[in-house]
Each structure stands twice: as C-alpha cells, then as structure tokens.
Amino acid sequence: MHPMLNIAIRTARKAGDFVAKSFEQTDKIETTKKGNNEFITNIENDAQYMLVDMIKKSYPDHSIISEESGLIEGKDADVQWIIDPLDGTTNFVKGIPHFSISIAVRIKGRTEVACVYDPIRNELFTAQRGSGAQRNNQRVRVQELKDMNETILATGLPYRQKQHAESYSKVLGAMFIECSDIRSSGCPSLDLCYLAAARIDGFFALGLKPWEMAAADLIARESGVICTDFSGNTDYMKTGGLVAGSPRIVKSMLKKIRENGSEAMTK
C-alpha cells in the first residue's frame, strides 16, 4: 500500500469515528448557517482540525486544501492533500445517517491516492492510481449497461446554483423518463463511490466543490467510470458540473443534457 494512502486511511477512520459518535450526541452539535442553504457545525470544524493535525504530523511539509481553511501552504507545494471532513453536512444536521469523510492526495496536479469513509456503515472506499478501486479491501467495478432504461441514476439538486433550476428540472425530467429510477442522497462523494461499486449506474450534478469530488473521483475512475463535465469535457473540477458512469451511460446522459439543458448550465 502507498504510504500516503495508509496515512489517509488511518486519518479518515479516526475523524470518522469522532463524527459518528458526535452524530449520536445531538445536544453537543452546534449548527451555523453559512451562505445559501448550507450549514457548518462545530463537529465538522473539530474533524477538520483532527485531519489536518494527523496529516501534518506525518507530512509537515505538504500543503492541505479544505473547505473551511482553504489552502494551508507547506514547503512542498507539489503535494496537496484535499480533505472534506464531512460531506453530507445537511444529512448530519438533520439526523440522516448518510455522510462521509474524504481525503485525496495530489502530486504535481495528479491525484495519486484517495479514500472515502462512511463511518456509519463502516465502509471504506479506496484507490491508488493505476491499481483499481476497493471497498473494504474488495475490488469494485462499475457495471456496464447498454441502455439508459436499465439504470438507477443519482443526482443532487443544484441548491448552490438555483439560477439553473428550470433548465436542470428539464434535464432531470428527461433522465427520469428514460432511466429506471433516480436517487438523491445528499452526499456526492458516496454517490460516486456507490457508482464505483455498481450500486447505482450513473451520476450527474451541478455546483460541486473540489473537496467533494477529489477523492471519490479517483475511486470512480479506477473502477472504470468515465467522468466529464456537462459539456463532455474534463474540466469538472473547475466547473463543478459532473456527469459520471460507464461509457455508454455517460454518452446517453450527455445527450439528454444537450437536448434539454441551457447553454449557461454547461459552462
């Protein structure tokens, strides 16, 4: 195992155990609303501190990127740890047991190792570039389907970009008519991991942040998933629009987006 993946796993498990225990102690959760329709909790802040502290103890010169702290610069700018201490904060706040801790390591702009940990189900998804993806040490692979009508898709409504609500609704409707069913879990990192593990067959969403995607993106791609933005290019880390699935399913989803979405939505 790559030494950085080993540290990432240990770090994610420790923070995940803390988050899971805190989830059962609702009287200790302090919630603040930030921006539009987003929450931040004291638990998330504490978990982030734990992640940063453990990473810095092992690799003091590396840089760290996170949602709340932004870029924590290190002497070695070529190595960046991208962390999300709690993806699915709204689920956590509302008592829905579906959230994760994500850690990815990028070296010279390329993601090399990643892990996503679901502390409630004790499920650990991992990947090392070129070595495939795993769930609890068992190899996972995206399911290859030929037709959209066989698929279970996942999505997230664009609550950060409600200016696209009308166009997104048209895309969602077109997808729903053709696929078998659609899910919205509120945790995009686990959606991508479920795609890697063939629990769902495709995923599309707008307004995603890099720390929500970075780890799960590698896990998905190492399972055979194709990832594009809404225009079919590979700038999804910048645009925040992601379409993911097996090659044929991604092609079908992009067709629905082109036919029903607005030009502004694909930028």
Backbone as JSON, one array per atom type, in Angstrom:
{
  "sequence": "MHPMLNIAIRTARKAGDFVAKSFEQTDKIETTKKGNNEFITNIENDAQYMLVDMIKKSYPDHSIISEESGLIEGKDADVQWIIDPLDGTTNFVKGIPHFSISIAVRIKGRTEVACVYDPIRNELFTAQRGSGAQRNNQRVRVQELKDMNETILATGLPYRQKQHAESYSKVLGAMFIECSDIRSSGCPSLDLCYLAAARIDGFFALGLKPWEMAAADLIARESGVICTDFSGNTDYMKTGGLVAGSPRIVKSMLKKIRENGSEAMTK",
  "N": [[0.84, -1.2, 0.0], [0.48, 2.24, -0.78], [2.36, 4.57, 1.08], [1.23, 7.09, 1.73], [-1.46, 6.63, 1.3], [-1.98, 4.85, 3.33], [-1.68, 6.51, 5.59], [-3.74, 8.3, 5.01], [-6.0, 6.65, 5.24], [-5.9, 5.85, 7.97], [-6.21, 8.37, 9.13], [-8.71, 9.22, 8.13], [-10.37, 7.27, 9.27], [-10.08, 7.79, 12.02], [-11.1, 10.42, 12.26], [-13.62, 9.88, 11.27], [-14.71, 8.12, 13.19], [-14.96, 9.88, 15.32], [-16.84, 11.69, 14.25], [-19.04, 9.97, 13.89], [-19.65, 9.19, 16.56], [-20.32, 11.69, 17.56], [-22.59, 12.2, 16.11], [-24.53, 10.79, 17.41], [-24.86, 12.23, 19.65], [-26.71, 14.58, 19.91], [-27.15, 16.86, 21.4], [-24.74, 18.07, 21.62], [-24.11, 19.14, 19.22], [-23.49, 21.98, 17.4], [-24.87, 24.24, 15.24], [-24.41, 26.33, 12.44], [-25.66, 28.5, 9.98], [-24.4, 29.01, 6.76], [-23.87, 31.11, 4.02], [-25.96, 30.31, 1.22], [-28.41, 28.12, 1.94], [-26.68, 26.28, 3.21], [-24.91, 24.53, 5.77], [-22.74, 24.7, 8.64], [-21.01, 22.92, 11.13], [-19.9, 22.61, 14.55], [-18.8, 20.14, 14.92], [-17.87, 19.4, 12.4], [-15.84, 21.31, 12.11], [-14.14, 20.51, 14.2], [-13.48, 17.93, 13.34], [-12.12, 18.53, 11.01], [-9.88, 19.83, 12.07], [-8.69, 17.63, 13.32], [-8.04, 16.03, 11.09], [-6.19, 17.68, 9.69], [-4.21, 17.96, 11.66], [-3.26, 15.29, 12.01], [-2.32, 14.69, 9.44], [-0.31, 16.62, 9.16], [1.44, 15.82, 11.13], [2.55, 13.54, 10.05], [3.38, 14.36, 7.52], [4.76, 17.08, 7.47], [5.57, 19.05, 5.63], [3.84, 19.12, 3.51], [1.16, 20.55, 1.52], [-2.25, 21.49, 2.29], [-5.62, 21.38, 1.31], [-8.79, 22.53, 2.11], [-12.36, 22.82, 2.8], [-13.11, 24.74, 4.77], [-10.73, 25.95, 5.68], [-9.38, 26.65, 3.41], [-6.46, 26.97, 1.46], [-3.76, 25.55, 3.04], [-0.63, 26.26, 3.14], [2.36, 24.45, 2.48], [5.89, 23.64, 2.66], [6.48, 21.97, 0.56], [5.07, 22.37, -2.29], [4.28, 20.77, -4.33], [2.89, 18.59, -3.45], [-0.35, 18.01, -2.47], [-2.88, 17.68, -0.11], [-6.24, 17.02, -0.28], [-9.02, 17.62, 1.5], [-12.16, 16.67, 2.96], [-13.92, 17.06, 5.71], [-16.52, 16.42, 6.36], [-18.72, 15.4, 4.28], [-21.94, 15.86, 3.23], [-23.18, 17.39, 5.15], [-25.7, 18.56, 5.71], [-27.34, 16.28, 5.86], [-26.21, 15.14, 8.16], [-26.81, 17.13, 10.1], [-29.58, 17.0, 10.08], [-30.05, 14.52, 11.07], [-29.87, 12.34, 9.41], [-28.41, 9.36, 8.57], [-26.14, 9.42, 6.62], [-23.3, 10.19, 5.36], [-19.88, 11.3, 4.82], [-16.26, 11.07, 5.15], [-13.62, 12.48, 3.36], [-10.52, 12.06, 1.69], [-7.94, 13.02, -0.42], [-4.88, 12.74, -2.25], [-2.86, 14.76, -4.11], [-0.26, 14.84, -6.42], [1.9, 16.9, -7.99], [-0.27, 17.93, -9.44], [-1.8, 15.69, -10.09], [-4.05, 13.25, -9.03], [-3.13, 10.8, -6.78], [-3.64, 8.97, -4.65], [-6.54, 7.96, -2.76], [-9.23, 8.1, -0.38], [-12.49, 7.39, 0.84], [-14.58, 7.5, 3.53], [-17.27, 6.0, 5.12], [-18.55, 6.4, 8.11], [-20.77, 5.46, 9.5], [-21.72, 3.11, 8.31], [-19.37, 1.79, 8.35], [-17.83, 1.55, 6.03], [-15.19, 1.57, 3.79], [-13.89, 3.15, 1.09], [-11.37, 2.99, -1.31], [-8.58, 3.99, -3.38], [-5.76, 3.71, -5.54], [-3.79, 5.29, -7.88], [-3.83, 3.69, -10.97], [-4.07, 1.17, -9.86], [-6.6, 0.21, -9.41], [-9.87, 0.19, -7.7], [-11.26, -0.15, -4.39], [-13.57, -1.54, -1.99], [-13.66, -1.82, 1.35], [-11.37, -3.44, 1.13], [-12.05, -5.13, -0.95], [-12.15, -5.63, -4.42], [-13.77, -3.33, -6.6], [-16.01, -2.6, -9.33], [-17.38, -0.67, -11.92], [-20.68, -1.1, -13.22], [-21.37, -2.28, -16.42], [-23.7, -1.15, -18.55], [-26.01, -1.28, -21.29], [-28.21, 0.24, -22.04], [-30.09, 3.18, -21.14], [-32.56, 2.71, -19.96], [-32.24, 0.68, -18.18], [-31.05, 1.65, -15.96], [-30.25, 2.86, -12.62], [-30.05, 6.03, -11.56], [-28.2, 8.68, -9.93], [-28.42, 11.88, -8.38], [-27.99, 15.36, -7.48], [-29.82, 18.1, -6.4], [-29.34, 21.43, -7.66], [-28.67, 23.31, -5.35], [-26.87, 25.28, -4.74], [-26.75, 26.73, -7.01], [-29.25, 28.0, -7.96], [-30.16, 29.46, -10.06], [-30.15, 27.89, -12.24], [-32.32, 26.29, -12.02], [-34.7, 25.85, -13.58], [-33.75, 24.86, -16.08], [-32.33, 22.66, -15.16], [-34.35, 21.14, -14.11], [-35.67, 20.35, -16.42], [-33.72, 18.72, -17.6], [-33.51, 16.77, -15.61], [-36.09, 15.7, -15.71], [-36.08, 14.59, -18.3], [-34.09, 12.66, -18.02], [-35.29, 11.04, -16.08], [-37.54, 10.0, -17.37], [-36.38, 8.24, -19.17], [-34.65, 6.54, -17.72], [-34.53, 3.87, -15.19], [-34.94, 4.61, -12.48], [-34.38, 7.34, -10.12], [-32.14, 8.6, -7.67], [-31.48, 10.77, -4.84], [-29.12, 11.51, -2.67], [-27.78, 13.36, -1.09], [-25.09, 13.31, -0.56], [-22.5, 13.62, -2.38], [-19.92, 12.43, -2.61], [-20.22, 9.81, -1.66], [-22.12, 8.99, -3.49], [-20.59, 8.81, -5.85], [-18.82, 6.8, -5.06], [-20.62, 4.71, -4.69], [-21.39, 4.4, -7.31], [-18.98, 3.44, -8.35], [-19.01, 0.99, -7.06], [-21.06, -0.31, -8.29], [-23.62, 0.04, -7.27], [-25.26, 2.05, -8.02], [-25.87, 3.4, -11.33], [-25.21, 5.66, -12.73], [-24.31, 9.16, -12.45], [-25.08, 12.58, -11.97], [-24.56, 16.05, -11.5], [-24.68, 19.51, -10.49], [-22.7, 22.34, -9.39], [-20.81, 21.28, -7.62], [-18.08, 21.03, -5.29], [-14.42, 21.05, -5.29], [-13.31, 19.56, -3.1], [-15.38, 17.87, -2.5], [-15.35, 16.12, -4.57], [-12.74, 15.22, -5.19], [-11.44, 12.9, -3.96], [-13.35, 10.8, -4.33], [-13.59, 10.91, -7.05], [-11.2, 9.76, -8.1], [-11.51, 7.17, -7.09], [-13.83, 6.38, -8.43], [-12.99, 6.57, -11.15], [-10.93, 4.69, -11.18], [-12.41, 2.43, -10.98], [-13.41, 2.12, -13.45], [-15.16, 4.05, -14.29], [-16.31, 6.73, -16.34], [-15.7, 10.16, -16.28], [-17.02, 13.37, -16.84], [-17.52, 16.9, -17.54], [-20.51, 18.96, -17.86], [-20.47, 19.6, -20.5], [-19.17, 17.6, -21.73], [-16.46, 17.6, -21.55], [-13.35, 17.53, -19.62], [-13.24, 19.24, -17.43], [-14.44, 19.24, -14.93], [-13.64, 19.58, -12.27], [-13.18, 22.27, -12.11], [-15.51, 23.49, -13.16], [-17.55, 22.39, -11.65], [-19.66, 20.93, -12.49], [-20.71, 17.66, -12.99], [-20.73, 14.62, -14.76], [-21.11, 11.2, -14.66], [-20.34, 7.75, -15.18], [-20.59, 4.48, -16.75], [-19.09, 4.18, -20.06], [-21.15, 4.11, -22.17], [-23.44, 4.92, -20.8], [-22.77, 7.46, -19.87], [-22.54, 8.77, -22.33], [-25.23, 8.71, -23.14], [-26.42, 10.23, -21.07], [-25.19, 12.72, -21.44], [-26.25, 13.39, -23.9], [-28.94, 13.84, -23.22], [-28.59, 16.07, -21.61], [-27.57, 17.96, -23.45], [-29.78, 18.2, -25.12], [-31.79, 19.19, -23.48], [-30.81, 20.98, -21.57], [-29.65, 24.3, -20.61], [-27.44, 26.66, -22.28], [-25.93, 28.14, -20.48], [-25.81, 26.48, -18.29], [-24.03, 24.51, -18.97], [-21.55, 25.61, -18.84]],
  "CA": [[0.0, 0.0, 0.0], [1.2, 3.52, -0.81], [2.42, 5.09, 2.47], [0.29, 8.2, 1.92], [-2.8, 6.05, 1.41], [-2.06, 4.29, 4.68], [-1.94, 7.64, 6.5], [-5.07, 8.83, 4.68], [-6.99, 5.73, 5.81], [-5.86, 6.0, 9.43], [-6.73, 9.7, 9.45], [-10.15, 9.23, 7.84], [-11.06, 6.43, 10.26], [-10.1, 8.46, 13.32], [-12.06, 11.52, 12.17], [-14.93, 9.28, 11.07], [-15.18, 7.61, 14.47], [-15.36, 11.06, 16.08], [-18.08, 12.2, 13.66], [-20.12, 9.0, 14.16], [-20.02, 9.31, 17.97], [-20.96, 13.0, 17.72], [-23.89, 12.1, 15.46], [-25.46, 10.23, 18.39], [-24.96, 13.17, 20.78], [-27.26, 15.76, 19.24], [-27.08, 18.02, 22.28], [-23.41, 18.69, 21.52], [-23.93, 19.66, 17.87], [-23.79, 23.4, 17.23], [-25.03, 24.44, 13.8], [-24.47, 27.7, 11.93], [-25.95, 28.56, 8.55], [-23.45, 29.84, 6.03], [-24.25, 31.26, 2.62], [-27.32, 29.97, 0.82], [-28.83, 26.72, 2.13], [-25.59, 25.42, 3.64], [-24.67, 24.54, 7.21], [-21.44, 24.3, 9.17], [-21.18, 22.53, 12.52], [-18.68, 22.52, 15.37], [-18.25, 18.79, 14.71], [-17.11, 19.47, 11.15], [-14.62, 22.07, 12.4], [-13.27, 19.68, 15.02], [-12.99, 16.84, 12.49], [-11.12, 19.1, 10.11], [-8.67, 20.02, 12.87], [-8.08, 16.31, 13.51], [-7.45, 15.62, 9.82], [-5.01, 18.5, 9.43], [-3.2, 17.64, 12.67], [-2.67, 13.98, 11.74], [-1.56, 14.77, 8.19], [0.88, 17.43, 9.39], [2.38, 15.05, 11.95], [3.23, 12.59, 9.16], [3.96, 15.06, 6.36], [4.69, 18.51, 7.85], [5.88, 19.98, 4.53], [2.83, 19.06, 2.45], [0.06, 21.51, 1.54], [-3.57, 20.92, 2.53], [-6.75, 22.19, 0.84], [-10.04, 22.11, 2.71], [-13.46, 23.75, 2.59], [-13.17, 25.83, 5.73], [-9.45, 26.64, 5.84], [-8.78, 27.0, 2.13], [-5.14, 26.4, 1.25], [-2.74, 25.62, 4.09], [0.58, 26.06, 2.35], [3.52, 23.78, 3.04], [7.13, 23.87, 1.91], [6.42, 21.16, -0.66], [3.84, 22.76, -2.98], [3.94, 19.74, -5.32], [1.99, 17.59, -2.84], [-1.52, 18.63, -1.85], [-3.93, 16.83, 0.46], [-7.55, 17.67, -0.42], [-9.81, 16.94, 2.54], [-13.52, 17.09, 3.3], [-14.16, 16.4, 6.99], [-17.91, 15.96, 6.48], [-19.54, 15.57, 3.09], [-23.29, 15.49, 3.66], [-23.42, 18.1, 6.41], [-27.14, 18.72, 5.95], [-27.81, 14.99, 6.36], [-25.72, 15.03, 9.54], [-27.57, 18.06, 10.94], [-30.98, 16.57, 10.13], [-30.15, 13.19, 11.65], [-29.88, 11.31, 8.36], [-27.1, 8.7, 8.71], [-25.53, 9.23, 5.29], [-22.28, 11.22, 5.17], [-18.56, 10.67, 4.69], [-15.0, 11.81, 5.28], [-12.89, 12.24, 2.11], [-9.13, 12.51, 1.62], [-7.23, 12.73, -1.67], [-3.52, 13.29, -2.32], [-2.46, 15.09, -5.47], [1.17, 15.09, -6.58], [2.11, 17.64, -9.24], [-1.54, 18.12, -10.14], [-2.47, 14.44, -10.43], [-4.46, 12.52, -7.83], [-2.42, 9.52, -6.7], [-4.33, 8.07, -3.73], [-7.78, 8.55, -2.25], [-10.13, 7.28, 0.42], [-13.77, 7.95, 1.3], [-15.0, 6.64, 4.65], [-18.62, 6.12, 5.66], [-18.37, 5.89, 9.47], [-21.99, 4.83, 10.0], [-21.74, 1.74, 7.79], [-18.01, 1.28, 8.41], [-17.41, 1.22, 4.67], [-14.04, 2.35, 3.36], [-13.6, 3.08, -0.34], [-10.01, 3.45, -1.54], [-7.99, 3.82, -4.72], [-4.41, 4.16, -5.84], [-3.78, 5.46, -9.34], [-3.31, 2.56, -11.73], [-4.2, -0.09, -9.12], [-8.0, -0.14, -9.2], [-10.59, 0.72, -6.55], [-11.7, -1.18, -3.45], [-14.46, -1.27, -0.87], [-13.25, -2.73, 2.44], [-10.33, -4.34, 0.58], [-12.57, -5.96, -2.04], [-12.14, -4.88, -5.68], [-15.07, -2.92, -7.12], [-16.0, -2.29, -10.74], [-18.63, -0.1, -12.4], [-21.46, -2.01, -14.03], [-21.5, -1.88, -17.83], [-25.05, -1.31, -19.06], [-26.13, -0.82, -22.67], [-29.33, 1.16, -22.24], [-30.48, 4.01, -20.01], [-33.76, 2.23, -19.28], [-31.85, -0.3, -17.17], [-30.2, 2.3, -14.96], [-30.6, 3.66, -11.46], [-29.17, 7.19, -11.56], [-28.19, 9.52, -8.73], [-28.18, 13.29, -8.67], [-28.19, 16.29, -6.38], [-30.4, 19.33, -6.92], [-28.32, 22.49, -7.61], [-29.09, 24.31, -4.36], [-25.91, 26.39, -4.75], [-26.91, 27.45, -8.28], [-30.66, 27.9, -8.24], [-30.47, 30.12, -11.32], [-30.29, 26.84, -13.25], [-33.39, 25.38, -11.58], [-35.62, 25.49, -14.65], [-33.04, 24.01, -17.04], [-31.98, 21.4, -14.5], [-35.58, 20.37, -13.99], [-35.92, 19.74, -17.73], [-32.76, 17.62, -17.74], [-33.91, 15.74, -14.65], [-37.28, 15.05, -16.25], [-35.7, 13.77, -19.45], [-33.37, 11.5, -17.49], [-36.22, 10.19, -15.34], [-38.4, 9.3, -18.33], [-35.66, 7.18, -19.86], [-33.98, 5.58, -16.83], [-35.43, 3.09, -14.33], [-35.29, 5.43, -11.32], [-33.36, 8.33, -9.74], [-31.93, 8.81, -6.24], [-30.74, 11.96, -4.42], [-28.72, 11.11, -1.32], [-27.22, 14.47, -0.32], [-23.66, 13.1, -0.29], [-21.94, 13.28, -3.7], [-18.75, 11.55, -2.55], [-20.72, 8.44, -1.57], [-22.76, 8.68, -4.77], [-19.55, 8.36, -6.78], [-18.32, 5.51, -4.58], [-21.67, 3.73, -5.0], [-21.26, 4.17, -8.74], [-17.82, 2.55, -8.5], [-19.36, -0.33, -6.53], [-22.21, -0.82, -9.06], [-24.88, 0.17, -6.54], [-26.01, 2.88, -8.96], [-25.31, 3.23, -12.67], [-24.8, 6.95, -13.29], [-24.42, 10.28, -11.52], [-24.92, 13.9, -12.56], [-24.84, 17.11, -10.53], [-24.09, 20.83, -10.68], [-22.33, 23.09, -8.2], [-19.97, 20.52, -6.7], [-16.8, 21.63, -4.91], [-13.32, 20.11, -5.5], [-13.11, 18.65, -1.97], [-16.44, 16.87, -2.52], [-15.13, 15.21, -5.69], [-11.35, 14.82, -5.45], [-11.16, 11.51, -3.58], [-14.3, 9.89, -4.97], [-13.3, 10.93, -8.49], [-10.19, 8.74, -8.39], [-12.12, 5.87, -6.81], [-14.74, 6.08, -9.54], [-12.24, 6.34, -12.39], [-10.18, 3.44, -11.06], [-13.36, 1.33, -11.14], [-13.84, 2.09, -14.84], [-16.13, 5.11, -14.53], [-15.93, 7.89, -17.14], [-16.16, 11.41, -15.67], [-16.92, 14.56, -17.68], [-18.39, 17.99, -17.12], [-21.79, 18.95, -18.56], [-20.23, 19.78, -21.94], [-18.46, 16.42, -22.21], [-15.01, 17.77, -21.37], [-12.85, 17.01, -18.34], [-12.98, 20.37, -16.53], [-15.45, 19.21, -13.88], [-13.11, 20.1, -11.0], [-13.29, 23.73, -12.17], [-16.88, 23.93, -13.42], [-18.44, 21.88, -10.62], [-20.68, 20.09, -13.11], [-20.12, 16.34, -13.18], [-21.52, 13.52, -15.32], [-20.25, 10.04, -14.45], [-20.94, 6.44, -15.38], [-19.9, 3.71, -17.78], [-19.03, 4.99, -21.29], [-22.42, 4.23, -22.88], [-24.4, 5.65, -19.99], [-22.34, 8.86, -19.91], [-22.93, 9.27, -23.66], [-26.69, 8.92, -23.12], [-26.73, 11.33, -20.17], [-24.76, 13.96, -22.1], [-27.24, 13.67, -24.95], [-30.1, 14.43, -22.55], [-28.2, 17.4, -21.14], [-27.5, 18.83, -24.62], [-31.12, 18.39, -25.68], [-32.73, 19.81, -22.54], [-30.19, 21.97, -20.7], [-29.31, 25.62, -21.17], [-26.02, 26.88, -22.56], [-25.28, 28.63, -19.26], [-25.64, 25.36, -17.37], [-22.93, 23.66, -19.41], [-20.26, 26.32, -18.74]],
  "C": [[0.87, 1.25, 0.0], [1.2, 4.11, 0.6], [1.46, 6.25, 2.73], [-1.14, 7.7, 2.0], [-3.0, 5.46, 2.79], [-2.37, 5.38, 5.71], [-3.33, 8.2, 6.27], [-6.16, 7.96, 5.32], [-7.05, 5.86, 7.33], [-6.5, 7.31, 9.86], [-8.24, 9.76, 9.25], [-10.92, 8.41, 8.86], [-11.15, 7.13, 11.62], [-11.13, 9.6, 13.32], [-13.48, 10.97, 12.02], [-15.52, 8.74, 12.36], [-15.68, 8.76, 15.35], [-16.7, 11.6, 15.58], [-19.25, 11.27, 13.99], [-20.59, 9.08, 15.62], [-20.77, 10.63, 18.22], [-22.37, 12.99, 17.14], [-24.95, 11.59, 16.44], [-25.64, 11.14, 19.6], [-25.44, 14.52, 20.27], [-27.18, 17.02, 20.1], [-25.74, 18.75, 22.19], [-23.13, 19.26, 20.12], [-24.4, 21.11, 17.8], [-23.77, 23.72, 15.73], [-25.13, 25.92, 13.46], [-24.76, 27.65, 10.44], [-24.94, 29.47, 7.88], [-23.92, 29.92, 4.58], [-25.69, 30.87, 2.4], [-27.57, 28.47, 0.98], [-27.69, 25.78, 2.5], [-25.37, 25.6, 5.14], [-23.2, 24.22, 7.49], [-21.66, 23.96, 10.64], [-19.84, 22.54, 13.24], [-18.01, 21.17, 15.19], [-17.39, 18.77, 13.46], [-15.79, 20.2, 11.37], [-13.63, 21.23, 13.2], [-12.67, 18.53, 14.21], [-11.92, 17.34, 11.53], [-9.79, 19.33, 10.84], [-7.94, 18.69, 13.06], [-7.37, 15.85, 12.24], [-6.14, 16.37, 9.56], [-3.88, 18.13, 10.38], [-2.5, 16.31, 12.36], [-1.84, 13.98, 10.46], [-0.25, 15.51, 8.42], [1.91, 16.68, 10.25], [3.18, 14.08, 11.09], [3.98, 13.28, 8.03], [3.89, 16.57, 6.6], [4.91, 19.48, 6.71], [4.83, 20.01, 3.44], [1.77, 20.15, 2.63], [-1.27, 20.78, 1.73], [-4.63, 21.9, 2.04], [-8.02, 21.63, 1.48], [-11.09, 23.2, 2.53], [-13.36, 24.97, 3.5], [-11.87, 26.63, 5.82], [-8.84, 27.11, 4.53], [-7.45, 26.28, 1.97], [-4.25, 26.64, 2.46], [-1.42, 25.27, 3.41], [1.67, 25.36, 3.15], [4.75, 24.07, 2.2], [7.13, 23.13, 0.58], [5.09, 21.43, -1.36], [3.4, 21.72, -4.01], [2.96, 18.7, -4.77], [0.88, 18.31, -2.09], [-2.48, 17.54, -1.36], [-5.24, 17.61, 0.36], [-8.51, 16.92, 0.5], [-11.22, 17.53, 2.65], [-13.9, 16.35, 4.58], [-15.59, 15.9, 7.17], [-18.67, 16.33, 5.21], [-20.92, 15.02, 3.4], [-23.64, 16.15, 4.98], [-24.9, 18.24, 6.73], [-27.76, 17.41, 6.44], [-27.45, 14.83, 7.84], [-26.57, 15.88, 10.48], [-29.01, 17.58, 11.13], [-31.16, 15.16, 10.69], [-30.26, 12.07, 10.64], [-28.51, 10.65, 8.32], [-26.44, 8.38, 7.37], [-24.57, 10.39, 5.03], [-20.91, 10.54, 5.16], [-17.44, 11.65, 5.0], [-14.15, 11.46, 4.05], [-11.48, 12.82, 2.19], [-8.53, 12.07, 0.28], [-5.85, 13.36, -1.6], [-3.17, 13.5, -3.79], [-0.97, 15.42, -5.49], [1.4, 15.68, -7.97], [0.85, 17.66, -10.1], [-2.3, 16.87, -10.49], [-2.79, 13.67, -9.16], [-3.86, 11.13, -7.83], [-3.11, 8.51, -5.8], [-5.56, 8.77, -3.18], [-8.5, 7.56, -1.35], [-11.37, 8.08, 0.79], [-14.31, 6.99, 2.34], [-16.4, 6.99, 5.1], [-18.58, 5.54, 7.08], [-19.61, 5.2, 10.04], [-22.05, 3.37, 9.57], [-20.38, 1.06, 7.88], [-17.55, 0.77, 7.04], [-16.29, 2.16, 4.24], [-13.8, 2.09, 1.87], [-12.22, 3.69, -0.58], [-9.59, 3.25, -2.99], [-6.57, 4.35, -4.73], [-4.3, 4.2, -7.36], [-3.1, 4.29, -10.03], [-3.48, 1.21, -11.07], [-5.64, -0.49, -8.83], [-8.58, 0.47, -7.94], [-11.11, -0.42, -5.69], [-12.73, -0.64, -2.47], [-14.14, -2.29, 0.2], [-12.35, -3.85, 1.92], [-10.82, -5.31, -0.48], [-12.67, -5.11, -3.32], [-13.56, -4.54, -6.12], [-14.91, -2.49, -8.58], [-17.37, -1.75, -11.15], [-19.35, -1.13, -13.28], [-21.62, -1.46, -15.44], [-22.92, -2.19, -18.3], [-25.15, -0.7, -20.46], [-27.16, 0.28, -22.84], [-29.66, 1.93, -20.97], [-31.66, 3.42, -19.25], [-33.48, 1.16, -18.24], [-31.25, 0.35, -15.93], [-30.95, 2.87, -13.76], [-29.59, 4.8, -11.42], [-29.23, 7.89, -10.21], [-27.89, 10.94, -9.14], [-28.29, 14.09, -7.38], [-28.76, 17.56, -6.96], [-29.42, 20.49, -6.71], [-28.68, 23.62, -6.65], [-28.12, 25.48, -4.27], [-26.07, 27.25, -6.0], [-28.37, 27.38, -8.73], [-31.09, 28.67, -9.5], [-30.65, 29.11, -12.45], [-31.47, 25.91, -12.96], [-34.29, 24.92, -12.73], [-34.97, 24.54, -15.65], [-32.73, 22.65, -16.43], [-33.21, 20.51, -14.36], [-35.92, 19.67, -15.3], [-34.99, 18.55, -17.97], [-33.16, 16.46, -16.84], [-35.13, 14.96, -15.17], [-36.97, 14.13, -17.41], [-34.95, 12.52, -19.02], [-34.35, 10.5, -16.86], [-37.11, 9.37, -16.28], [-37.69, 8.1, -18.93], [-35.04, 6.13, -18.93], [-35.0, 4.78, -16.01], [-35.89, 3.9, -13.14], [-34.12, 6.35, -10.99], [-33.33, 8.47, -8.22], [-31.24, 10.16, -6.01], [-30.4, 11.78, -2.95], [-28.19, 12.25, -0.45], [-25.76, 14.31, 0.03], [-22.98, 12.66, -1.59], [-20.73, 12.35, -3.66], [-19.19, 10.08, -2.45], [-21.47, 8.04, -2.84], [-21.74, 8.14, -5.76], [-18.97, 7.01, -6.36], [-19.34, 4.4, -4.84], [-21.69, 3.41, -6.49], [-20.1, 3.22, -9.02], [-18.14, 1.13, -8.08], [-20.59, -0.93, -7.2], [-23.51, -0.82, -8.28], [-25.84, 1.11, -7.28], [-25.27, 2.83, -10.28], [-24.89, 4.53, -13.33], [-25.03, 8.05, -12.28], [-24.25, 11.58, -12.29], [-25.32, 14.96, -11.54], [-24.13, 18.39, -10.94], [-23.65, 21.4, -9.34], [-21.49, 22.34, -7.2], [-18.65, 21.25, -6.45], [-15.68, 20.6, -5.05], [-13.15, 19.11, -4.35], [-14.22, 17.61, -1.86], [-16.17, 15.78, -3.56], [-13.76, 14.55, -5.7], [-11.06, 13.36, -5.13], [-12.06, 10.54, -4.33], [-14.09, 9.83, -6.48], [-12.28, 9.86, -8.86], [-10.76, 7.34, -8.17], [-13.03, 5.44, -7.96], [-13.97, 5.74, -10.81], [-11.45, 5.04, -12.34], [-11.1, 2.21, -11.13], [-13.86, 1.21, -12.58], [-14.85, 3.15, -15.21], [-15.51, 6.19, -15.43], [-16.51, 9.13, -16.48], [-15.97, 12.57, -16.63], [-17.68, 15.7, -17.01], [-19.65, 17.97, -17.99], [-21.64, 19.18, -20.07], [-19.48, 18.6, -22.54], [-16.96, 16.51, -22.13], [-14.6, 17.3, -19.97], [-12.53, 18.12, -17.33], [-13.92, 20.39, -15.33], [-14.94, 19.7, -12.53], [-13.21, 21.62, -10.94], [-14.75, 24.17, -12.3], [-17.85, 23.5, -12.32], [-19.59, 21.06, -11.16], [-20.08, 18.75, -13.46], [-21.16, 15.37, -13.75], [-20.62, 12.29, -15.26], [-21.03, 8.74, -14.64], [-20.09, 5.62, -16.32], [-19.97, 4.48, -19.09], [-20.38, 5.17, -21.99], [-23.45, 5.05, -22.11], [-24.04, 7.14, -19.96], [-22.74, 9.49, -21.24], [-24.42, 9.58, -23.7], [-27.07, 10.09, -22.24], [-26.34, 12.67, -20.78], [-25.72, 14.36, -23.21], [-28.48, 14.34, -24.36], [-29.8, 15.85, -22.08], [-28.15, 18.39, -22.31], [-28.89, 19.17, -25.15], [-32.03, 19.22, -24.77], [-32.13, 20.91, -21.67], [-29.94, 23.28, -21.41], [-27.81, 25.71, -21.43], [-25.28, 27.32, -21.31], [-24.97, 27.5, -18.3], [-24.43, 24.52, -17.73], [-21.58, 24.36, -19.32], [-19.64, 26.14, -17.38]]
}
